[in-house]
Amino acid sequence: NTDGSLLWVGSFDSNIVYEIDPATLTVVRSIGTGLQTYDVAWVPGRDELYVTEFSGDRVAIVDLVAGAV
């Protein structure tokens, strides 16, 4: 995010996006996407993540407030 307090990392193998505190390198929470994650983009004005699928043409939109797809 813009102040560097959070980082989101997608896991291809587990279909999960991990929210990480970069200062401590600890996982804050994990959110299942249902996709073999290829890329993750944060949309700050909407507080969402757009997660693309590796082997297809689907996109999951993760609501960071609700913590759900």
N, CA and C of each residue as an Amber inpcrd file, in Angstrom:
protein
   207
   0.8350000  -1.1830000   0.0000000   0.0000000   0.0000000   0.0000000
   0.8810000   1.2480000   0.0000000   0.2580000   2.3860000  -0.0290000
   1.0180000   3.6230000  -0.2390000   1.9450000   3.9860000   0.9050000
   1.6160000   3.6140000   2.1350000   2.5070000   3.9550000   3.2550000
   3.4760000   2.8240000   3.5990000   3.4120000   1.7240000   2.8560000
   4.3530000   0.6300000   3.0470000   4.0800000  -0.2620000   4.2460000
   2.8850000  -0.1310000   4.8310000   2.5820000  -0.9220000   6.0250000
   1.9950000  -2.2910000   5.7150000   1.5920000  -2.5210000   4.4720000
   1.0350000  -3.8180000   4.0740000   1.5390000  -4.2040000   2.6970000
   1.6610000  -5.5080000   2.5010000   2.0710000  -6.0810000   1.2240000
   1.1630000  -7.2740000   0.9560000   0.7180000  -7.4350000  -0.2790000
  -0.1180000  -8.5770000  -0.6340000   0.6440000  -9.4730000  -1.6040000
   0.6550000 -10.7620000  -1.2900000   1.3870000 -11.7400000  -2.0870000
   0.4440000 -12.8800000  -2.4380000   0.3680000 -13.2100000  -3.7180000
  -0.4670000 -14.3080000  -4.1690000   0.3040000 -15.6090000  -4.1970000
  -0.3440000 -16.6870000  -3.7920000   0.2680000 -18.0160000  -3.8130000
  -0.3690000 -18.8410000  -4.9230000   0.4300000 -19.2060000  -5.8950000
  -0.0290000 -20.0010000  -7.0250000  -0.5200000 -21.3760000  -6.5690000
   0.2290000 -22.0170000  -5.6770000  -0.0690000 -23.3820000  -5.2580000
  -1.2890000 -23.5020000  -4.3550000  -1.5080000 -22.5170000  -3.4990000
  -2.5890000 -22.6490000  -2.5210000  -3.8200000 -21.8060000  -2.8320000
  -3.7920000 -21.0280000  -3.9310000  -4.9420000 -20.2040000  -4.3230000
  -5.3240000 -19.2110000  -3.2360000  -4.3290000 -18.6370000  -2.6070000
  -4.5330000 -17.7200000  -1.4890000  -3.7250000 -16.4480000  -1.7240000
  -4.2820000 -15.3210000  -1.2800000  -3.5360000 -14.0730000  -1.2070000
  -3.2170000 -13.8370000   0.2640000  -1.9400000 -13.5980000   0.5380000
  -1.5030000 -13.3380000   1.9030000  -1.2800000 -11.8380000   2.0970000
  -1.8130000 -11.3110000   3.1850000  -1.5610000  -9.9270000   3.5690000
  -0.4220000  -9.9600000   4.5850000   0.6580000  -9.2490000   4.2810000
   1.8800000  -9.3410000   5.0790000   2.2570000  -7.9690000   5.6370000
   2.7040000  -7.9750000   6.8750000   3.2770000  -6.7890000   7.4900000
   4.7670000  -6.8020000   7.1530000   5.2230000  -5.9080000   6.2580000
   6.6190000  -5.9580000   5.8380000   7.6170000  -5.6240000   6.9480000
   7.1920000  -4.9240000   7.9710000   8.1040000  -4.5710000   9.0630000
   8.5090000  -5.7950000   9.8740000   7.5520000  -6.7210000  10.0450000
   7.8230000  -7.9190000  10.8520000   7.8740000  -9.2000000  10.0270000
   7.4970000  -9.0880000   8.7440000   7.4140000 -10.2310000   7.8310000
   6.4480000 -11.3030000   8.3440000   5.3970000 -10.8780000   9.0130000
   4.3760000 -11.8060000   9.4980000   3.1260000 -11.7090000   8.6360000
   2.4440000 -12.8390000   8.5110000   1.1880000 -12.8810000   7.7700000
   0.0840000 -12.3390000   8.6770000  -0.5800000 -11.2910000   8.2160000
  -1.6630000 -10.6630000   8.9640000  -2.9440000 -11.4640000   8.7870000
  -3.2140000 -11.8500000   7.5340000  -4.3760000 -12.6880000   7.2210000
  -4.1790000 -13.3140000   5.8560000  -4.9830000 -14.3210000   5.5800000
  -4.9690000 -14.9660000   4.2630000  -6.3910000 -15.0160000   3.7410000
  -6.5130000 -14.8200000   2.4190000  -7.8290000 -14.7760000   1.7730000
  -7.8090000 -15.7300000   0.5940000  -8.6820000 -16.7280000   0.6070000
  -8.7910000 -17.6700000  -0.5040000  -9.4110000 -17.0060000  -1.7140000
  -8.8110000 -17.2340000  -2.8880000  -9.3060000 -16.6040000  -4.1190000
 -10.0100000 -17.5850000  -5.0490000  -9.7220000 -18.8770000  -4.9030000
 -10.2860000 -19.8530000  -5.8190000  -9.5890000 -19.8860000  -7.1620000
  -8.4930000 -19.1260000  -7.2990000  -7.7460000 -19.0600000  -8.5560000
  -6.2900000 -19.4370000  -8.3170000  -5.6680000 -20.0190000  -9.3430000
  -4.2200000 -20.1880000  -9.3080000  -3.6420000 -18.8050000  -9.5870000
  -3.2800000 -18.1070000  -8.5410000  -2.9270000 -16.6980000  -8.6170000
  -1.7120000 -16.4600000  -9.5030000  -1.8580000 -15.4980000 -10.4080000
  -0.7540000 -15.1010000 -11.2780000  -0.2220000 -13.7210000 -10.8900000
  -1.1240000 -12.7760000 -10.6790000  -0.7110000 -11.4280000 -10.3470000
  -1.7400000 -10.7960000  -9.4190000  -1.2810000  -9.8470000  -8.6170000
  -2.1430000  -9.1520000  -7.6610000  -1.9400000  -7.6530000  -7.8410000
  -3.0340000  -6.9170000  -7.9780000  -2.9680000  -5.4590000  -8.0900000
  -3.8940000  -4.8370000  -7.0580000  -3.3670000  -3.8900000  -6.3010000
  -4.1500000  -3.1940000  -5.2810000  -4.7980000  -1.9570000  -5.8930000
  -6.0850000  -1.7550000  -5.6090000  -6.8260000  -0.5820000  -6.0750000
  -7.1290000   0.2680000  -4.8350000  -6.2830000   1.2710000  -4.5530000
  -6.3830000   1.9930000  -3.2910000  -7.7010000   2.7290000  -3.0670000
  -8.2550000   3.3570000  -4.0690000  -9.4950000   4.1080000  -3.9070000
 -10.6860000   3.2240000  -3.5740000 -10.5980000   1.9610000  -3.9250000
 -11.6990000   1.0240000  -3.6720000 -11.3700000   0.0380000  -2.5550000
 -10.1230000   0.0310000  -2.1010000  -9.6440000  -0.9050000  -1.0900000
  -9.9270000  -2.3530000  -1.5100000  -9.5300000  -2.6410000  -2.7560000
  -9.7210000  -3.9630000  -3.3580000  -8.4070000  -4.4600000  -3.9540000
  -8.3400000  -5.7700000  -4.1250000  -7.2660000  -6.3870000  -4.8790000
  -7.8760000  -7.0260000  -6.1120000  -7.2260000  -6.8790000  -7.2460000
  -7.6020000  -7.6150000  -8.4450000  -6.5830000  -8.7310000  -8.5990000
  -7.0650000  -9.9580000  -8.6430000  -6.1960000 -11.1310000  -8.6980000
  -6.4690000 -11.8590000 -10.0040000  -5.4340000 -12.0100000 -10.8410000
  -5.6050000 -12.6970000 -12.1140000  -5.2320000 -14.1630000 -11.9750000
  -5.8240000 -14.9670000 -12.8470000  -5.6230000 -16.4100000 -12.8540000
  -4.5010000 -16.7840000 -13.8160000  -3.6730000 -17.7360000 -13.4280000
  -2.5340000 -18.1560000 -14.2360000  -2.9510000 -18.8180000 -15.5420000
  -3.8270000 -19.7920000 -15.4670000  -4.1160000 -20.6160000 -16.6470000
  -5.4800000 -20.3250000 -17.2620000  -6.0260000 -19.1760000 -17.0140000
  -7.3470000 -18.8820000 -17.5570000  -7.5310000 -17.3990000 -17.7530000
  -8.7990000 -17.0270000 -17.8590000  -9.0960000 -15.6260000 -18.1200000
  -9.9950000 -15.0170000 -17.0450000  -9.9190000 -15.5830000 -15.8460000
 -10.7550000 -15.0710000 -14.7610000  -9.9780000 -14.0810000 -13.8920000
 -10.7430000 -13.1950000 -13.2580000 -10.1950000 -12.2360000 -12.3040000
 -11.0440000 -12.2990000 -11.0510000 -10.4020000 -12.4020000  -9.9040000
 -11.1170000 -12.3390000  -8.6260000 -10.9240000 -10.9330000  -8.0670000
 -11.9950000 -10.3630000  -7.5450000 -11.9100000  -9.0580000  -6.8940000
 -12.0670000  -9.3130000  -5.3950000 -11.0310000  -8.9630000  -4.6530000
 -11.0130000  -9.1890000  -3.2160000 -11.3490000  -7.8790000  -2.5030000
 -12.3980000  -7.8890000  -1.7180000 -12.7730000  -6.7410000  -0.8930000
 -11.9330000  -6.8130000   0.3780000 -11.0200000  -5.8620000   0.5510000
 -10.1140000  -5.9170000   1.7010000 -10.7970000  -5.5450000   3.0150000
 -11.8920000  -4.8050000   2.9560000 -12.6210000  -4.4790000   4.1720000
 -13.3200000  -5.7420000   4.7010000 -14.0020000  -6.4600000   3.8110000
 -14.7110000  -7.6790000   4.1950000 -13.7730000  -8.8810000   4.2940000
 -12.6320000  -8.8190000   3.5940000 -11.7050000  -9.9440000   3.5770000
 -12.2270000 -11.1200000   2.7870000 -12.9760000 -10.8400000   1.7230000
 -13.6050000 -11.8990000   0.9440000 -13.6170000 -11.5440000  -0.5460000
 -13.7470000 -12.5880000  -1.3730000 -13.8420000 -12.4110000  -2.8270000
 -15.2500000 -11.9950000  -3.1700000
